[in-house]
Amino acid sequence: MKRFAAAAKLTPLFGNGRAFLLLDAGEDAGTVCRILDIGPTVLTEWRFAFAGVGLSFFGLKDYSQRQGHLSVVQEQAVRAHFTAQPARNADEVCAYVLAECDQNYSTSGAAKLMRRLGFAYKKPQLLPAQADEAKQAAFIAKYEALMNGLAADEMVVFSDAVHPEHQSRPAHGWFPKGQKTALKATSGRKRLNIQGALDLETFQFTFVEGEKINAQTTRQMLEKLERNNQTKTAIHVFVDNARYHHAKILQPWLDSPERRVKLHFLPAYAPHLNPIERLWGVMHKWVTHNRHYATFNQFTEAIFDFFRKTLREK
């Protein structure tokens, strides 16, 4: 047993437990020894030891409740309190638990407690104060009705404009520890002006680029949608309330009998209802975050390569 005690100290926690699980699963002794990197003598000693002392052989940890832990009732009270009044940091959790439950938690302990109670430390999204919840709910109901009744020869896309600027954008990433990390800045303020439409079913992305986004680029993009989807009898395009979407010079073209494009307008102050906004975020993560492009042409090529190749392939 002396040899067994010495080997056990060198074995990772629960390594002996893994050995018995592998044996129980039908693996032979030789395979188990290779997986755990142990000798056959050690495995034999483990088997004799387990036969003699049973489960206590594994040195199972005592997970019973100790002084300083909250009761179930107290945890429910903590969860209800911070659901109604979100904590801004772990110190607030420590203060509340000490005042209401007479229990002293460290900052790290409070963070673990909150995660165990179903909370996550994150930053909330900012929604415009002018947003009309009733109009948003009505829009969602209308959209769901459209999708439920969509014919096989119809399609739905979400459209918006994006203006990526030729600037280096620092972002979080994994860098060598202890090494100073810097991202070369870009001089100038040149930017691209892209108007696009995304099909959520196929991830087909249709876009045009211009000196500025206006009624003319809107029409160009809609015409391109019709050219690229000849078999579709109706192309439902969801857009925001930008003025160029309501431009008078665009109306005669939209109202023509042969038009297959049909515009649907999002509620005001509701960018979160336009999924293409997420595409712009992915584009920046893929192309601009922690990337430096020495020239505007290199930057432009990288942006267009993302939309033409990466989006389709990845």
Long-range contacts (C-beta under 8 A, 24 or more apart in sequence): 1-45, 1-49, 3-41, 3-42, 3-45, 4-42, 4-45, 4-46, 4-49, 7-38, 7-42, 7-45, 11-36, 11-38, 11-42, 14-58, 16-46, 16-50, 16-57, 16-58, 17-58, 19-43, 19-46, 20-46, 20-50, 68-103, 68-104, 68-105, 69-103, 70-97, 70-101, 70-103, 70-113, 74-100, 74-101, 74-103, 75-117, 77-101, 78-113, 78-117, 79-117, 79-118, 82-114, 82-117, 82-119, 87-114, 90-114, 125-272, 127-269, 127-272, 128-269, 130-268, 130-269, 131-267, 131-268, 131-269, 131-270, 132-267, 132-268, 132-269, 135-267, 135-268, 136-267, 136-270, 136-273, 138-267, 139-266, 139-267, 139-270, 139-273, 140-273, 142-264, 143-238, 143-264, 146-236, 146-264, 151-233, 151-234, 153-231, 153-232, 153-233, 153-234, 154-232, 154-233, 154-234, 154-235, 154-236, 155-199, 155-201, 155-229, 155-232, 155-234, 155-235, 155-236, 156-199, 156-200, 156-201, 156-236, 156-238, 157-197, 157-198, 157-199, 157-200, 157-204, 157-206, 157-225, 157-235, 157-236, 157-237, 157-238, 158-197, 158-198, 158-200, 158-237, 158-238, 158-274, 158-275, 158-276, 159-195, 159-196, 159-197, 159-198, 159-221, 159-237, 159-238, 159-239, 159-276, 160-195, 160-196, 160-239, 160-240, 160-274, 160-276, 160-277, 160-280, 161-193, 161-194, 161-195, 161-196, 161-213, 161-242, 162-194, 162-196, 162-280, 162-283, 163-191, 163-192, 163-193, 163-194, 163-213, 164-191, 164-192, 164-194, 164-283, 164-284, 164-287, 164-288, 164-299, 164-303, 165-189, 165-190, 165-191, 166-190, 166-191, 166-293, 166-296, 166-299, 167-288, 168-288, 168-291, 168-292, 169-284, 169-288, 169-289, 169-290, 169-291, 170-289, 170-290, 171-285, 171-289, 171-290, 173-289, 173-290, 183-290, 183-292, 184-292, 186-292, 186-293, 186-299, 188-296, 190-296, 190-299, 192-300, 192-303, 193-217, 194-303, 194-307, 195-220, 195-221, 196-221, 196-276, 196-279, 196-307, 197-221, 197-225, 197-237, 197-276, 198-275, 198-276, 198-279, 200-275, 203-311, 203-312, 204-228, 205-279, 205-307, 205-311, 205-312, 207-307, 213-242, 213-244, 214-244, 214-247, 215-244, 215-247, 215-249, 215-250, 217-244, 218-244, 218-245, 218-247, 218-250, 219-250, 219-253, 222-261, 225-261, 226-260, 226-261, 232-260, 233-260, 234-260, 234-262, 235-260, 235-261, 235-262, 236-262, 236-264, 237-261, 237-262, 237-263, 237-264, 238-264, 238-265, 238-266, 238-274, 239-263, 239-264, 239-265, 239-266, 240-265, 240-266, 240-271, 240-274, 241-265, 241-266, 241-268, 279-311, 283-307, 286-310
